[in-house]
Amino acid sequence: MVQALPPPPATLRPTLDGARQTPRSPAEVWAARQWINDMAPRLARYVPDADRRQTLLARIHQEASLAGLPPSLVLSVIQVESAFRAEAVSSAGAVGLMQIMPFWIRELGLPADDLKDPIRNLRYGCTILAHYLAVEDGDLTRALARYNGSLGKTWYPERVMRALARRWTPAAPGLPERLTADR
């Protein structure tokens, strides 16, 4: 017997509604390709296979864009959380690239969702991070601390921002980068 899941918390509804896919303009498609080309050599250290790297970057860009997040910020979170290991499981039980806690399946997904699946994990992680950014009125430090479960502490946001500054900040000046969710 299939049991219906309870509705997601009301605070998540704006984030979920805002994550609808809309047609992308040619300029957005071009910017995405430029970003992927810029990030691919940087990701080679973590993902040696070129095809897998391109696929992962395209998906990261897509999921980040759907959630209104800078794709480079998502790369930074993944580097800090799992070092790009899709099979990673933390001592606290967080799973996958973006280290999603399994309770989020009850809140956002379906019981059959596999958090080790990079595509599913990215969807969850970007949605959760965008939600926390919206809850914190664009305060990236507080949103990142919430994401990590360390609200009130700055060590985690500092690690993510260090990774962003050192490895994932786009080289091309025309690439769009935002540090607030589009809400």
N, C-alpha and C positions, 0 to 999 in steps of 0.2 A: 504494500500500500504506500503510495506517495503522499507525503505529508507537506502541506503548504508551509512555506517559510513566512515568518512575520515580516511586515513591511520594514524597510530600512529606516533608521532614525530620521526624523524630520530635518535635522541639520545636514544630512547627506544629500537630500533631494536636490538642492540647487546645484551641487557639484555633479551629480549624476545627470541631471537635465542638461547641464552645460557641456557635457562630454559627447554630445551628438555629433556625428560626422557631417560636415558640410562640404560642398564642392570647393576644391582648392583652385586658386587662380594660377595661371602660368608662372607668375612671379613667385608664388609660394612653392610651386613644384621646383623651380630653378633654385631657390634658396635652400630647399631641403637637399637637393643633389649636391650643392656646394658644401653644405654642412657635412654631409656624409663623406664626401671626398676629403675634407679637412680632418675629420675625426678618424678615418680608417687607419692611417699610419700610427696614430696615437694609441689605438686599441689593439694593434698587432701584438704588443707585449702580453696582453691578456687573452686574446683570441687569435691564435696564429693562422687558422684557416681563413683565407680571403673571402670565400663565398659565405661562410657562416658570419664573418665579421660584417659584411655588407648587409646581409639579411637582418642581423641584430640591430645595426645602426638605423636601418630603414624603419624597423618596428619601434625602436626607442623614439625616433623622431615623430612617428605617427602617434604613438600613445601620449607622448609629452604634449604634442600640439593639440590633441583632442582634449586633454585636461587643462590646457592653457598654461603649461609649464615650459620653461626653457629646456630644450633637450640636453644641453650641456650640464644643467643642474641634475637631471636624472642620471646621466653618466657618472657624475660625482657621487651621488648617493649609492649607485651600484658598486662603484669602486670601493667605497668605504664599507658597505654592508657585506658584500660577498666576493669582492675581487673578480667579478664576472663569472662566478661558478654557479650554474643553474641548479646544481644538486646540493648546494650548501644548506645545512641545517644548523642553527645556532644552539647553544646550550639552553636557551630559553624556549626553543621550539620554533623560532622564526625560520621560514623556508624560502629558498630560491634566490634569484638575482637581487631582488629588492627586500629580501628578508621579511616576508609577510607572516604575521601571526595567524595561525589557523582559524581563530575566532572570526576573522573577517569574512570567511566563507559564509557564515550564518548571516552576516550583516549585508553582504553585497552580492553573493553568488549563488551557486548551486552546490549541493552536497558532492557532486561528482567532480567539481573543479580540482585540478591538479596544480598546486602551487609551484611544483618543480618545472612545469611547462613555462618556458620563458615568455611566451606570448600572453598567457593568462596572468603570470606573475607581474608583468609590466602593466597590464591593464589595472590590476588591483593596486599596485604601488603608486602609479601616477594618480589614480582616483583618490587614494588615501592622502597622498601628499597635497594634492590640490584642495582637498577638503580641509585639511589642517591649515593651509595657507589662507583659505577663505575664513575659517573660524578665527584665525589670529589677525584678521584685517591686513594681510600682506606682510606681516612681521615674519620674515624668513627664519630668523634665529629661533623664535618660539615655535614656528611650524615644524622645523627640522627636529627640535627637541621633542615635540609631541610625537612625531613620526617614530623616533627612536625610543620613546617611553622615558625620556629623561628631562621632562619639562622642568624649568627652573635651573638647569645646568647648561653650560655652554660648550663643553668639550666636544660633543658630537657635531653641533653646527659648525664649530671651528674646523674640525677635521674635513667635513664636506666642503666648506668654503676654501680650505687649503688645496684640496684636490681639484676643485674648480679652477682656482687661480693658477695652479702649477701645470695641469695637464689638459683641461677640457675647455678653456676659454677659446672661442673661435678666433682664428687668425684674420679672417676677412672682416673688415669693418662694416660691411653692409648686411651682415647676418643679423636677423632680429633676435634679441635676447631680452627677456623680461624676468623680473624677479617677483612678480605678483601673478596670481591666478586671474584669468579673464572671467570675472563674475560680475 
